[in-house]
Amino acid sequence: MSLLPLLNCGDNDKPDPAPVKTHVVAVRVAGRDLAGLGADLQVTSQLIAAGSTAQEGPQTTDQYADTADKTYNIGTFSNSDIVTATIAFKNVTRTSTLRPPVTSALAVTFLIDGQPNQSVTLDAKGIGGGVSYNPYLMGSTAVQMDKL
C-alpha cells in the first residue's frame, strides 16, 4: 500500500471569502411644532454588491403635519450598502419669511441592529452638521454598512 500525499486541488489556494455581515436598519423620526413647515422624510438606499453597479434598495417617505413620532423598518443590509435619511422643512427657504418656531424640531436617527447611530436635527437655528438650505432647510445623514 502506497502512502502518497494528498494532492492540492487548487481551490485551497484561494482565501476564504470574507463573511457577509448584515445589519438591520431602521430610522426613528421625532418632531414637534411642525405646523406649516412642510416637514418631510425621505429614506433611500443603494445595494452595492462586490463588482456590481449600485442598485436602488428599499425606500420610504412621509410628511408630518404637526408632530412626528415613528420608527420605520428599512431592511437588512450588507457589506457596502448605503442608507441615506433626509429630513426637510420644505416651506422654509433661506429667503422666506416663514421660520421654524423656537419650540419646533425634527430629528431622524438611524437605529442599526437596534442601537442608535447617526442622526441629524432641524430646528429654529437652522444650523448643525448635515444641515443646509438646498433649496429649503434640510438635514441629511447616511450610514455605509462596511464602516460599522
Secondary structure, DSSP 8 states (H G I E B T S, - for coil): ---------SGGGS-------EEEEEEEEEEES-TTS-EEEEEEEEE--TTS--EE---EEEEESS-EEEEEEEEEEETT-EEEEEEEEEEEESS-S----TT-EEEEEEEETTEEEEEEEEETT--STTEEESSEEEEEEEEEGGG-
